[in-house]
Amino acid sequence: KKLLDGQKFSEFNSKKKEHDSLQKILLSCLDKKFKGKVLAKNMLNDVFIIEAMNSAVASQLKLASASLIEQINNLNDKKQNGLLKTMVNEIKTIKD
């Protein structure tokens, strides 16, 4: 039972590190006006899922998504091992 608990804790830590990395990447590439209004939620295949505070923020983010994708991919290329396992090809926004 203790091994299972340790394994779940390890999986939780791994997922948390992945989420923290996504959030760090997002915040480093975002315009100042978005900071505090969006959260990195997940990365599924090549789709970066971002939660927006409201629909106005979501639509502004959608307009800026092409340049955001480029910035994220460029940042990921510059890192030695890459923070993301795959390149971002699409950004999906969900509203809080």
C-alpha positions in Angstrom: 0.0 0.0 0.0 2.8 2.4 0.8 4.4 1.8 -2.6 1.1 2.6 -4.3 0.8 5.8 -2.3 4.4 6.8 -3.2 3.6 6.0 -6.9 0.5 8.3 -6.8 2.5 11.0 -5.1 5.2 10.7 -7.8 2.6 10.9 -10.6 1.0 14.0 -8.9 4.5 15.7 -8.6 5.2 14.9 -12.2 1.9 16.3 -13.4 2.4 19.4 -11.1 5.8 20.0 -12.6 4.4 19.7 -16.1 1.6 22.2 -15.3 4.0 24.6 -13.7 6.2 24.5 -16.8 3.2 25.2 -19.0 2.2 28.2 -16.8 5.8 29.5 -16.8 6.0 29.2 -20.6 2.6 30.9 -21.1 3.5 33.8 -18.7 6.9 34.4 -20.4 5.3 34.7 -23.8 2.1 36.6 -23.0 1.5 40.3 -23.3 1.2 42.0 -19.9 -2.5 42.7 -20.4 -3.2 39.0 -20.2 -1.2 38.2 -17.1 -3.5 37.2 -14.2 -6.3 36.6 -16.6 -5.3 33.3 -18.0 -4.1 29.9 -16.8 -2.3 27.1 -18.6 -4.5 24.1 -18.3 -3.0 21.3 -20.3 -1.1 20.2 -23.4 -2.9 17.5 -25.4 -0.9 16.3 -28.5 0.0 19.6 -30.1 -2.9 21.7 -28.6 -2.2 24.1 -25.8 -5.3 24.5 -23.7 -5.6 27.9 -21.8 -8.3 28.9 -19.4 -9.4 32.6 -19.8 -11.0 34.6 -17.1 -13.9 35.6 -19.4 -15.0 35.6 -23.0 -13.4 39.0 -23.8 -10.0 37.8 -22.7 -10.6 34.5 -24.6 -11.4 36.4 -27.8 -8.3 38.7 -27.4 -6.2 35.6 -26.8 -7.6 34.0 -29.9 -6.6 37.0 -32.0 -3.1 36.9 -30.6 -2.8 33.1 -30.8 -0.7 32.9 -34.0 2.1 35.1 -32.5 1.8 33.3 -29.1 2.2 29.9 -30.8 5.3 31.2 -32.6 6.8 32.7 -29.4 6.1 29.5 -27.4 7.7 27.3 -30.1 10.7 29.6 -30.4 11.2 29.6 -26.6 10.9 25.8 -26.6 13.5 25.5 -29.4 16.0 27.7 -27.5 15.9 25.5 -24.4 18.4 22.6 -24.5 16.0 19.8 -23.7 12.8 21.7 -24.5 10.2 22.3 -21.9 7.4 20.9 -24.0 7.5 17.4 -25.5 5.9 18.6 -28.8 5.5 21.8 -30.8 2.3 23.8 -30.3 0.2 24.0 -33.4 -3.0 25.2 -31.9 -4.3 27.1 -28.9 -7.7 26.4 -27.5 -9.2 28.8 -24.9 -11.8 27.8 -22.4 -13.7 30.3 -20.3 -13.7 30.1 -16.5 
